[in-house]
Amino acid sequence: MKKKGTVLSLVFILLATAVFAQKTISEGTLTYDITIKNTAEKNAAGSTASLVVYLKGLNSRTDMVSHLGSEKTIYDAKNGTAAILKEYSGQKLMITLTKNNWIEKNKKSAGLSFIDQPEKMQILNYQCSKAIAKLNDGSTLTVYYTREVVLQNKEYDPLFANLAGVPLQYQVETGNLTLTYTISKIDQAIVPQNKFDLPKAGYRVITYDENKQGKKA
């Protein structure tokens, strides 16, 4: 009986140690380097881009910058609304999204189930596990994530709402393009609140529905 109690005590200690070692981030910045390859062009060198994720409570903002331009997404998880700011070829466009628009836009990544794989990887001194998920459009999402860090706001990216940790490397396929995101920095410095303010001028503003109709025209 004493031996059983000793084993249970060791289990509780190990669990407590794991929980204690896990770090929860409520505010900070994640920076990713992106490599982009066109699968239709076998000998193409590919191109690069960057993604910066700003987190502050229930507010999030993602900035993607490539040689073509930039795209920022500002999302308020409290009320479910968002705005996408696009700057390409000198044109500046703001697309506003209601809660229902946001759900529709991200329907292919809703309710993902991640299946852990045996492969491991070390990224930024974090131990990462490999996981695979099938998106609702049939495509595959492969991710290496760490359980050592947990984000308080798991709604910042619907792709990872059900992931048991922070993605440090992941691969997304869009048409003929394969985008590989690899984290280069995790910064827990304070993020200014104005990072999540929408611009008052300088952008042509349209709704998500108007943007969809424009693409069909």
N, C-alpha and C positions, 0 to 999 in steps of 0.2 A: 504493500500500500504506500509505504514511504517512497519507494522507487518511482511509482506512478506519479506521486505528487511532485517529485523532483523533476521528472520529464515535463510535466505540465508547466512548472515554474520556468524551465528553460525556454519552452515555446513562447510563453508570455513575454519573457525578457527579449527574445529575438524579435517578436512582433513590435514591442514597444520601441526597440532600437531602430527598426525600419521606419516606423512612423515618425520618430524623433528626427531621423536623418533626412526625411522628406521635407523639402522646402516649398512653401506656398508663396506664389508671387501674385500680389494684388495690383502692383504698379511697376511698370518697367518697359523695356524695349527689347525686342528680338530682331536681330539682323540676319538676313539670309543672302547668300550668293546664289544666283540662278544660272545654270547652263541650259541653253536651248538648242536642241538638235532637230533638224528636219529629216524625218525617217524616209522621205521620198527622195532625198539627195544623199546617196551613200557616201560620197567623198567630201561632202560639205564640212567645213571646219566648225560650224555652229556659231552661236553668239552668246553674249552674256547679259545679265540684268541683275537687279537687286530688289529685295523686298524688305521693308522695315515695318514691324508691327508695334504700334504704341498701345499700351494698356493702362487704364486708370479706372479702377472700380468696374462699373458696367459699361464704360465707354471704351471703344476700340477704334483704331485707325490703321489701315494698311496702305503703305506707299510702295507702288511698284514702278521702277524706273528702268527704261531700256533705251537703246539708241533711237528708237522710234518716237519716244515721248514718255509721258508719265500718266499713271492712273491711281487715284487715291479713293479709298472707300472708308467712309466714316459711319460707324454703326452705334446705335444706342440700344443696348440689350434690355433696358428697362421698359421702353415702349415699343421696341421692335422696328423703329424707323431707321432709314439710312439715306446716304447720298453718295453718288459716285462722281468724282471730279476727273474729267479727262482733258489732257492737254497733248494734242497731236497736230503737227504741221501748223503751229501757230494758232490753232483753234482751241477754244476753252469751253467745255460743255459740262454742266452740272445736271445729273439725272437724279431726281428725288424718288424715293421708294417708301411706300406705306408698309405696314407690318405684313399685309397679305402679299404685296409685291416681293418683299424679301423672302418670304416662304416659297413663292413661285420660282424666283430666281435660283434658289438653292435646293429645289426639289430633288435633283439627282443625287445630292449628298445627304438627304434626310435619313435618319435612323440607321446609319452604317454600323455594321458589326465587324469588329476587327478580330482576326484570328492570328494569334501569336505563332511565330515560326522559330525554329531552333537557332537560327543565326543571331550572332551578337556583333556589336561594333562599338568602338570607343570614339566618341566625338566630344571635343572640348573637355576632355577629362571626365565625361559622363558615360556611364555604362548604358548602352542602348540595346533594346530588343527589337527584332524585326516583326512587323505585323502586316497583314494583307487584308484589304476590304474590297468588296465588289460594290461599285456605284450602281445606282438605279438605272443608268443608261447602258450597263453591261461592261463598262471599262473597269480597270483594276487600279487601285491605289496601294502603292507599296510605301511603307514608312518605317523608319528607325526612330524609336522614341525612348525617352528616359523616364523612369518612375521617380527619380531623385528630385524632380521639380514638378510641381502642379500649379496650374494657373487658376486663380480664383474665378476669372471670367472665362468659362469654357465655351461661351457663345460667340467669341470673336471670329471664329471660322467654323461654319457648319460641318466642314470635312472632319474636324477633330473633336466635335462635341462629345462623342462617346469613347474617345481615346483615353486610356488610363495613364496619361502622362503628357509630356511636351514633345512634339515632333521636332527632331533635330536634323533629320534628312527625309525627304519624301519626293516621290516622282509622280507627275501628273501628265496625262496624255490628252492633247486637244487637237483633233484632226490629225495632220501629219507631224505635229510638233510634240516633242517629248521634253518636258521641263523638269529639271532636277534641282531641288531646293536644298541647300546645305547651310546650316546655321554657322555664322562666324562670330557672333557675340550675343551674350545675354547680359543686359545692363539693368540693374534695379534702381537706378537713379530716378528721382521724382520727374514725372512727365507734366509739363505745364497744361493747365486746363484748356487754354486757347488752341491747343493742337486739335481739339474736337469741335471748334467753332466753324460754322459754314461761312464762306466768303460772302460779303454783302454786295459786291459788284465784280465786274470783269468776266463773268461767265454767262453764257446763254443757258437759261434754266428750262428744262422740260421734265415731264413726268416719265416714269418708267413705262407706262402704257403708250404715251406719245412716241417714245423711243422705239418700242416694238413695232408700232404702226409704220414708222419711218423706215425700218429695216425691211418691211414687207413691200414697201412701195417700189 
